Amino acid sequence: MTRVMASGVFDIVHAGHLRYLQEARELGDELVVVVATDNTVRRRKHEPVMPEKMRLELVQGLKPVDKAFLGREGNFMDIVLEIRPDIIALGYDQEFDEKRITDELASRGLKVRVVRLSKHEDDLNGTRKIITRIIDWYSTNKSEVQK
């Protein structure tokens, strides 16, 4: 059995997230997803819109996902050692360095393949762009919203 691990924030789940998870799932027999903690999101990106428990629940309910866990504070390798994947699937826009991950895994005696997944052209390109579109819409339609 080939276990694939994917990770992400999954704040306002959208079609790009689903495509990422579907593509990751196609790499193996089991997909395990790590959802970033609120503290990790704050440190790396922004204030999360949805709390970590809600984001975890949504990801657990997605069809391609076999198991989902909340990430761990600290070193990314801690959760990798816990899950023991055969493949780590990285999203096209995730800021992970494949070589650094591969080298770190090898130094721990782990044979894990690291795969960068493809970009899908018809995506809204992320949660922040969705939030921006919502803000723009409310800004231009303020009078309609207040009715």
N, C-alpha and C positions, 0 to 999 in steps of 0.2 A: 504494500500500500504506500502510495506517495502522498506525503502531507505537504501542503502548500500553506505558507504563512503570508498574509497581507496585513498592512497596517494603515491607519489614517485617522483623521480627526472626525470625519463624517458629521460635520455641523451643517444642518439643513441638507439632508440626504437628497441627491439629485441623480439624474440619468448618468452622469459621468462616473459617479460612485458605483452605480449598478454595473456599468460596462467594465469598469476596473475589476470588480469582484467576479463578474462572469468570466472575463479573460483569465484571471488568476485561477479560478476553479477548473478551467479547461486544462491546466498544467498538471493536474494530479487527481487523486481519488478523494481527498479530504481537504477542505478549505477552513483554516483557522484564522480568524481576523482579530487583530489587536486594535482596540479603540483607545486613542490617546486620552490621558487624564486631563481634567480641567487645568491643572497646574502646568502640564506640558504644553497645552494649547496656548495658555497665556504667555509662557516663556518663548515659544517659537513663532506664534502667529498673531493672535488677537484674543480678546475676551470672547469665550465661547458663547454662542447664542443659546444653545441648548446644553443643559447640564450633562455630565458624563454618563450618569445612569440612564438617562433618556436616550442618549446617542447609542449606548451599548444595547439597549432593548430594541431599538430600531434596526440596528445591524444584525442582531440575533434573528430577527424576523425575516430577513431577506433570503430569498430562495437559494442563491448559490452558497450561502454560508452554512457550514456544518456546526461550527462552534465559534463563539466570540468571547473575548476576555478584555477586561480593562487593563491597559498598560501598567507598567511599573515606573515608579519614580527612580531616576538615576540612569544607570547604564542600559542601553538598548539590548545588550547581549544577555541581560538577566532574563528577559522574557523569551528570548530565542533559546536559551538553555533549558527553560521550562517547557516550551512547546516542542522543541526538537524537530524542526521542519526539515524536509528534504530539499525544498525550494523556498526561497524568499522572493515574492513578487513585489516589485517596486512600481508605483505609479509613474507615469511619464513626467509628472511635475514635482515629484517628491525630491527633496534636496539631499537625499542620501548619496554617498559616494560608493558605488558598487565595489571598486577595488579595495577601499578601506574596509568595507564589510567582509569581503572575501578573505582578505589578509587576517582580519581579527578572528574569523571563524576557523581558518587554517591554524592559527597560533593556539587555538583551543582544541585542536584535533578533530574538528567537525568538518565533514564533507557536505557542504550545503551549496547548492547552485543558486546564484543570485541573478534574477531576470528582470530587466527593465521592460515594462509593458508599453503598448502603443497609445498614441494620442488619437482620440476620436474627434473628427472635424465638426460634427454637429452638436457638440456639447456647449453649454453656457460657460464653460471654463472656470468652474469653481464657485464656491459659496460666496466669496467676496464680491464677485460680479453679480450674483443673484441679489445680494443685499444692496448693492449699488443701484441695480435696476428698480428695486422696491422703493428705495429712498427717492430716486429720481421721479418715479411715478407719483409718490405721495406729495413731493414738492410741487409738481405741476398740476396736481388735482386736489390740492388742499381744500378748496371750497366745496368740492363734491364730497370729500371725506367727512367734513364737519356737519353735513346735513343730517 
